[in-house]
Amino acid sequence: MDAAGMGLAVMLTLLDDCAFSGDEPFIGQQKPPVPGVHNSQGAGSPGWEKVLNPECWPQIEAYVKDIVGHFRHDPRIQIWDLYNEPGNSGVFVGAPKGMAYDTRLEFYALSLMVNVFAWAREVSPVQPLTVAAWHVPDRSDCREAFTPMWMPGSSDK
């Protein structure tokens, strides 16, 4: 039985920076979890390499528009979580404590997140759009992404 058959609606998450394994995503058999370590083998989606490379963003745009556009009127989708924890650079497995990561991740993730909201809005979903924020040093940078369509001054119609 599917979610609708059980009377459930879902929140779909399209992108996720929680790459706690430190690995880029890959197709195939995944590594087994490390007992007692939260999401020990989690890989981000689309992966930090693509987040940090705007030349890859047209692929992400096509993905967002395809998925959100296809399901934009589907009653099984309660809400869209467009991007889970953008900029989260935590690595829980196989990395030295305080592992260095590319400090550009937060900037690029925030920029990508704003674009993801714009791309999703272009296909006019009926469901609300949201993000599970990780760390946003200056929330004013997010105004356009987070302005609900019912707020005065919103650019949405």
Accessible surface in RSA format (square Angstrom, percent):
REM  Atomic radii and reference values for relative SASA: ProtOr
REM  Chains: A
REM  Algorithm: Lee & Richards
REM  Probe-radius: 1.40
REM  Slices: 20
REM RES _ NUM      All-atoms   Total-Side   Main-Chain    Non-polar    All polar
REM                ABS   REL    ABS   REL    ABS   REL    ABS   REL    ABS   REL
RES MET A   1   184.89  95.8  93.92  62.2  90.98 216.6 106.23  90.3  78.67 104.2
RES ASP A   2    84.43  59.1  70.96  70.6  13.47  31.8  46.19 108.7  38.24  38.1
RES ALA A   3    33.06  30.4  22.41  34.6  10.65  24.2  26.10  36.8   6.96  18.4
RES ALA A   4    49.29  45.3  29.97  46.2  19.33  44.0  33.10  46.6  16.20  42.9
RES GLY A   5    48.15  59.4   0.00   N/A  48.15  59.4  24.74  67.9  23.41  52.4
RES MET A   6   123.52  64.0  95.42  63.2  28.10  66.9  87.13  74.1  36.38  48.2
RES GLY A   7    70.16  86.5   0.00   N/A  70.16  86.5  37.66 103.4  32.50  72.8
RES LEU A   8   107.91  60.1 100.20  71.7   7.71  19.4 103.39  72.6   4.52  12.2
RES ALA A   9    46.49  42.7  18.02  27.8  28.47  64.8  18.14  25.5  28.35  75.1
RES VAL A  10    52.49  34.5  47.04  42.6   5.45  13.1  52.49  45.6   0.00   0.0
RES MET A  11   105.01  54.4  79.61  52.7  25.40  60.5  70.49  59.9  34.52  45.7
RES LEU A  12    58.76  32.7  58.07  41.5   0.69   1.7  58.76  41.3   0.00   0.0
RES THR A  13    62.49  44.4  34.38  34.9  28.11  67.0  22.18  29.8  40.31  60.9
RES LEU A  14     8.64   4.8   4.82   3.4   3.82   9.6   5.33   3.7   3.31   8.9
RES LEU A  15     1.82   1.0   1.48   1.1   0.34   0.9   1.82   1.3   0.00   0.0
RES ASP A  16    37.21  26.1  37.08  36.9   0.13   0.3   8.22  19.3  28.99  28.9
RES ASP A  17     0.33   0.2   0.25   0.2   0.08   0.2   0.08   0.2   0.25   0.2
RES CYS A  18    13.27  10.0  10.17  11.3   3.10   7.3   6.13  15.5   7.14   7.7
RES ALA A  19     2.46   2.3   2.36   3.6   0.10   0.2   2.36   3.3   0.10   0.3
RES PHE A  20    11.55   5.8  11.55   7.2   0.00   0.0  11.55   7.0   0.00   0.0
RES SER A  21     9.25   7.8   0.90   1.2   8.35  19.2   0.39   0.8   8.86  12.4
RES GLY A  22    36.78  45.4   0.00   N/A  36.78  45.4   6.21  17.1  30.57  68.5
RES ASP A  23    41.22  28.9  35.28  35.1   5.94  14.0  11.62  27.3  29.60  29.5
RES GLU A  24    57.35  32.9  48.69  36.8   8.66  20.6  34.26  66.3  23.09  18.9
RES PRO A  25    57.83  42.1  38.36  35.0  19.47  70.8  39.27  32.4  18.56 115.3
RES PHE A  26    94.17  47.1  72.75  45.1  21.42  55.7  82.67  50.1  11.49  32.9
RES ILE A  27   182.04 103.6 152.97 114.0  29.07  70.1 157.22 113.2  24.82  67.4
RES GLY A  28    48.48  59.8   0.00   N/A  48.48  59.8  33.94  93.1  14.54  32.6
RES GLN A  29   169.03  94.5 141.01 103.1  28.03  66.7  64.88 138.1 104.15  79.0
RES GLN A  30    82.43  46.1  74.47  54.4   7.96  19.0  55.36 117.8  27.06  20.5
RES LYS A  31    97.06  47.3  86.10  52.8  10.95  26.1  62.77  56.5  34.28  36.5
RES PRO A  32   106.31  77.5  97.10  88.5   9.21  33.5 103.13  85.1   3.18  19.8
RES PRO A  33   105.40  76.8  94.32  86.0  11.09  40.3  94.32  77.9  11.09  68.9
RES VAL A  34    54.05  35.6  50.63  45.8   3.42   8.2  51.70  44.9   2.35   6.4
RES PRO A  35   125.42  91.4  99.83  91.0  25.59  93.0 110.52  91.2  14.90  92.6
RES GLY A  36    91.19 112.5   0.00   N/A  91.19 112.5  44.86 123.1  46.33 103.8
RES VAL A  37    50.91  33.5  37.77  34.2  13.14  31.7  40.86  35.5  10.05  27.2
RES HIS A  38   121.97  66.7 104.32  72.5  17.65  45.1  79.37  81.8  42.60  49.6
RES ASN A  39    83.28  57.4  65.50  63.3  17.78  42.8  14.83  35.7  68.45  66.2
RES SER A  40     2.41   2.0   0.12   0.2   2.28   5.3   0.00   0.0   2.41   3.4
RES GLN A  41    36.35  20.3  19.43  14.2  16.92  40.3  12.92  27.5  23.43  17.8
RES GLY A  42    25.25  31.1   0.00   N/A  25.25  31.1  23.47  64.4   1.78   4.0
RES ALA A  43    34.67  31.9  11.18  17.3  23.49  53.4  11.18  15.7  23.49  62.2
RES GLY A  44     1.27   1.6   0.00   N/A   1.27   1.6   0.14   0.4   1.13   2.5
RES SER A  45    45.95  38.8  45.70  61.0   0.25   0.6  26.37  56.1  19.59  27.4
RES PRO A  46    24.70  18.0  13.41  12.2  11.29  41.0  19.92  16.4   4.79  29.7
RES GLY A  47     1.06   1.3   0.00   N/A   1.06   1.3   0.86   2.4   0.19   0.4
RES TRP A  48    29.68  11.9  29.38  14.2   0.31   0.7  29.38  15.7   0.31   0.5
RES GLU A  49   122.12  70.1 112.86  85.4   9.26  22.1  43.71  84.6  78.41  64.0
RES LYS A  50    83.42  40.7  83.42  51.2   0.00   0.0  40.46  36.4  42.96  45.8
RES VAL A  51     0.00   0.0   0.00   0.0   0.00   0.0   0.00   0.0   0.00   0.0
RES LEU A  52    28.44  15.8  19.90  14.2   8.54  21.5  19.91  14.0   8.53  23.0
RES ASN A  53    57.40  39.6  55.63  53.8   1.77   4.3  12.50  30.1  44.90  43.4
RES PRO A  54    63.21  46.1  55.36  50.5   7.85  28.5  55.66  46.0   7.55  47.0
RES GLU A  55   154.85  88.9 128.55  97.3  26.30  62.6  51.92 100.4 102.92  84.0
RES CYS A  56    24.63  18.6  22.96  25.6   1.67   3.9   1.67   4.2  22.96  24.8
RES TRP A  57    25.74  10.3  25.73  12.5   0.01   0.0  25.74  13.7   0.00   0.0
RES PRO A  58    83.26  60.7  76.56  69.8   6.70  24.4  77.67  64.1   5.58  34.7
RES GLN A  59   111.20  62.2 100.33  73.3  10.86  25.9  46.73  99.5  64.47  48.9
RES ILE A  60     6.86   3.9   5.35   4.0   1.51   3.6   6.86   4.9   0.00   0.0
RES GLU A  61    47.97  27.5  47.97  36.3   0.00   0.0   6.69  12.9  41.28  33.7
RES ALA A  62    61.47  56.5  51.33  79.2  10.14  23.1  58.24  82.0   3.22   8.5
RES TYR A  63    90.87  42.4  83.65  47.6   7.21  18.8  69.12  51.9  21.74  26.8
RES VAL A  64     0.00   0.0   0.00   0.0   0.00   0.0   0.00   0.0   0.00   0.0
RES LYS A  65    58.66  28.6  54.71  33.6   3.94   9.4  29.53  26.6  29.12  31.0
RES ASP A  66    96.48  67.6  85.51  85.1  10.97  25.9  25.92  61.0  70.56  70.4
RES ILE A  67    46.58  26.5  46.58  34.7   0.00   0.0  46.58  33.5   0.00   0.0
RES VAL A  68     0.00   0.0   0.00   0.0   0.00   0.0   0.00   0.0   0.00   0.0
RES GLY A  69     9.88  12.2   0.00   N/A   9.88  12.2   4.61  12.7   5.27  11.8
RES HIS A  70   137.83  75.3 104.85  72.9  32.98  84.4  64.99  67.0  72.85  84.8
RES PHE A  71    55.78  27.9  55.69  34.5   0.09   0.2  55.78  33.8   0.00   0.0
RES ARG A  72    86.27  36.2  86.27  44.0   0.00   0.0   3.93   5.4  82.33  49.9
RES HIS A  73   119.04  65.1 101.03  70.2  18.01  46.1  76.72  79.1  42.32  49.2
RES ASP A  74    22.51  15.8  15.13  15.1   7.38  17.5  10.75  25.3  11.76  11.7
RES PRO A  75   121.90  88.8  94.17  85.8  27.73 100.8 106.31  87.8  15.59  96.9
RES ARG A  76   104.12  43.7 101.42  51.7   2.70   6.4  31.30  42.8  72.83  44.1
RES ILE A  77    12.12   6.9   7.53   5.6   4.59  11.1   7.53   5.4   4.59  12.5
RES GLN A  78   114.94  64.3 107.17  78.3   7.77  18.5  34.74  73.9  80.20  60.8
RES ILE A  79    47.06  26.8  47.06  35.1   0.00   0.0  47.06  33.9   0.00   0.0
RES TRP A  80     0.00   0.0   0.00   0.0   0.00   0.0   0.00   0.0   0.00   0.0
RES ASP A  81     7.37   5.2   7.36   7.3   0.01   0.0   1.32   3.1   6.05   6.0
RES LEU A  82     0.08   0.0   0.08   0.1   0.00   0.0   0.08   0.1   0.00   0.0
RES TYR A  83     0.02   0.0   0.02   0.0   0.00   0.0   0.02   0.0   0.00   0.0
RES ASN A  84    31.77  21.9  31.77  30.7   0.00   0.0   3.52   8.5  28.25  27.3
RES GLU A  85    45.43  26.1  45.43  34.4   0.00   0.0   2.54   4.9  42.89  35.0
RES PRO A  86    10.67   7.8   5.30   4.8   5.37  19.5   5.30   4.4   5.37  33.4
RES GLY A  87     0.83   1.0   0.00   N/A   0.83   1.0   0.40   1.1   0.44   1.0
RES ASN A  88     4.37   3.0   4.29   4.1   0.08   0.2   0.00   0.0   4.37   4.2
RES SER A  89    21.37  18.1  14.52  19.4   6.85  15.8   0.00   0.0  21.37  29.9
RES GLY A  90    22.98  28.3   0.00   N/A  22.98  28.3  21.66  59.4   1.32   2.9
RES VAL A  91    29.37  19.3   3.78   3.4  25.59  61.7   3.78   3.3  25.59  69.4
RES PHE A  92    91.78  45.9  62.40  38.7  29.37  76.4  69.51  42.1  22.27  63.7
RES VAL A  93    32.09  21.1  25.34  22.9   6.75  16.3  29.10  25.3   2.99   8.1
RES GLY A  94    86.49 106.7   0.00   N/A  86.49 106.7  43.04 118.1  43.45  97.3
RES ALA A  95    32.46  29.8   4.94   7.6  27.53  62.6   7.44  10.5  25.03  66.3
RES PRO A  96   105.06  76.6  89.37  81.5  15.69  57.1 101.97  84.2   3.09  19.2
RES LYS A  97   211.54 103.2 172.56 105.9  38.97  92.8 125.56 113.0  85.97  91.6
RES GLY A  98    76.89  94.8   0.00   N/A  76.89  94.8  42.88 117.7  34.01  76.2
RES MET A  99    75.00  38.8  56.15  37.2  18.85  44.9  56.00  47.6  18.99  25.2
RES ALA A 100    91.46  84.1  67.38 104.0  24.07  54.8  74.96 105.6  16.50  43.7
RES TYR A 101    79.46  37.1  60.33  34.3  19.13  49.8  42.99  32.3  36.47  45.0
RES ASP A 102    56.91  39.9  39.87  39.7  17.03  40.3  26.64  62.7  30.27  30.2
RES THR A 103   114.27  81.3  94.36  95.7  19.91  47.4  66.06  88.7  48.21  72.9
RES ARG A 104   112.69  47.3 108.58  55.4   4.11   9.8  56.31  77.0  56.38  34.2
RES LEU A 105     2.24   1.2   2.24   1.6   0.00   0.0   2.24   1.6   0.00   0.0
RES GLU A 106    49.15  28.2  44.40  33.6   4.75  11.3  19.58  37.9  29.57  24.1
RES PHE A 107   137.00  68.5 130.42  80.8   6.57  17.1 135.53  82.2   1.47   4.2
RES TYR A 108    44.38  20.7  44.38  25.3   0.00   0.0   9.47   7.1  34.91  43.0
RES ALA A 109     0.55   0.5   0.55   0.8   0.00   0.0   0.55   0.8   0.00   0.0
RES LEU A 110    33.16  18.5  31.23  22.3   1.93   4.9  32.55  22.9   0.61   1.7
RES SER A 111    34.70  29.3  27.41  36.6   7.29  16.8  22.28  47.5  12.42  17.4
RES LEU A 112     0.00   0.0   0.00   0.0   0.00   0.0   0.00   0.0   0.00   0.0
RES MET A 113     1.28   0.7   1.28   0.9   0.00   0.0   0.02   0.0   1.27   1.7
RES VAL A 114    45.93  30.2  44.61  40.4   1.32   3.2  44.61  38.8   1.32   3.6
RES ASN A 115    51.12  35.3  50.46  48.8   0.66   1.6   1.22   2.9  49.90  48.2
RES VAL A 116     0.00   0.0   0.00   0.0   0.00   0.0   0.00   0.0   0.00   0.0
RES PHE A 117     3.82   1.9   3.82   2.4   0.00   0.0   3.82   2.3   0.00   0.0
RES ALA A 118    47.47  43.6  41.10  63.4   6.37  14.5  45.93  64.7   1.54   4.1
RES TRP A 119    24.76   9.9  24.76  12.0   0.00   0.0  11.62   6.2  13.14  21.3
RES ALA A 120     0.00   0.0   0.00   0.0   0.00   0.0   0.00   0.0   0.00   0.0
RES ARG A 121    60.70  25.5  47.13  24.0  13.57  32.3  27.88  38.1  32.82  19.9
RES GLU A 122   110.39  63.4  75.35  57.0  35.04  83.4  43.00  83.2  67.38  55.0
RES VAL A 123    27.63  18.2  20.94  19.0   6.69  16.1  26.19  22.8   1.44   3.9
RES SER A 124    75.72  64.0  65.02  86.8  10.71  24.7  40.86  87.0  34.86  48.8
RES PRO A 125    18.82  13.7   4.63   4.2  14.20  51.6   4.63   3.8  14.20  88.2
RES VAL A 126    99.73  65.6  66.54  60.2  33.20  80.0  73.32  63.7  26.41  71.6
RES GLN A 127    13.90   7.8   6.06   4.4   7.84  18.7   8.66  18.4   5.24   4.0
RES PRO A 128    77.60  56.6  65.44  59.7  12.16  44.2  77.30  63.8   0.30   1.9
RES LEU A 129    38.39  21.4  12.51   9.0  25.87  65.0  12.51   8.8  25.87  69.6
RES THR A 130    43.62  31.0  40.19  40.7   3.43   8.2  17.90  24.0  25.72  38.9
RES VAL A 131    16.54  10.9   1.49   1.4  15.04  36.3   1.70   1.5  14.84  40.2
RES ALA A 132    39.16  36.0  29.89  46.1   9.27  21.1  38.84  54.7   0.31   0.8
RES ALA A 133    52.48  48.3  23.92  36.9  28.56  65.0  24.02  33.8  28.46  75.4
RES TRP A 134   125.04  50.2  97.45  47.2  27.60  64.8  91.41  48.7  33.64  54.6
RES HIS A 135    95.59  52.2  84.57  58.8  11.02  28.2  51.52  53.1  44.07  51.3
RES VAL A 136    21.51  14.2   7.88   7.1  13.63  32.8   8.88   7.7  12.63  34.2
RES PRO A 137   101.09  73.7  63.01  57.4  38.09 138.4  69.06  57.0  32.03 199.1
RES ASP A 138    68.88  48.2  65.55  65.2   3.33   7.9  24.50  57.7  44.38  44.3
RES ARG A 139   162.55  68.3 151.90  77.4  10.66  25.4  66.96  91.5  95.59  57.9
RES SER A 140    81.40  68.8  57.07  76.2  24.33  56.0  52.21 111.2  29.19  40.9
RES ASP A 141    79.77  55.9  55.97  55.7  23.80  56.3  15.80  37.2  63.97  63.8
RES CYS A 142     0.69   0.5   0.69   0.8   0.00   0.0   0.69   1.7   0.00   0.0
RES ARG A 143   129.07  54.2 121.40  61.9   7.67  18.3  62.30  85.1  66.76  40.5
RES GLU A 144    94.81  54.4  91.81  69.5   3.00   7.1  51.15  98.9  43.66  35.6
RES ALA A 145     0.48   0.4   0.00   0.0   0.48   1.1   0.07   0.1   0.41   1.1
RES PHE A 146    76.41  38.2  60.11  37.2  16.30  42.4  64.50  39.1  11.91  34.1
RES THR A 147     9.32   6.6   6.58   6.7   2.73   6.5   6.90   9.3   2.42   3.7
RES PRO A 148    36.36  26.5  27.37  24.9   8.99  32.7  36.36  30.0   0.00   0.0
RES MET A 149   116.16  60.2  97.61  64.6  18.55  44.2  75.97  64.6  40.19  53.2
RES TRP A 150   195.96  78.6 164.81  79.8  31.16  73.2 153.71  82.0  42.25  68.5
RES MET A 151    74.94  38.8  69.81  46.2   5.14  12.2  56.75  48.3  18.19  24.1
RES PRO A 152   120.03  87.5 100.74  91.8  19.30  70.2 113.24  93.5   6.79  42.2
RES GLY A 153    78.38  96.7   0.00   N/A  78.38  96.7  38.35 105.3  40.03  89.7
RES SER A 154    21.67  18.3   2.56   3.4  19.11  44.0   2.30   4.9  19.36  27.1
RES SER A 155    70.04  59.2  45.34  60.5  24.70  56.9  44.95  95.7  25.09  35.2
RES ASP A 156    40.87  28.6  28.27  28.1  12.60  29.8  12.05  28.4  28.81  28.7
RES LYS A 157   220.06 107.4 159.57  97.9  60.49 144.0 146.66 132.0  73.40  78.2
END  Absolute sums over single chains surface
CHAIN  1 A     9423.8       7173.3       2250.5       5750.8       3673.0
END  Absolute sums over all chains
TOTAL          9423.8       7173.3       2250.5       5750.8       3673.0
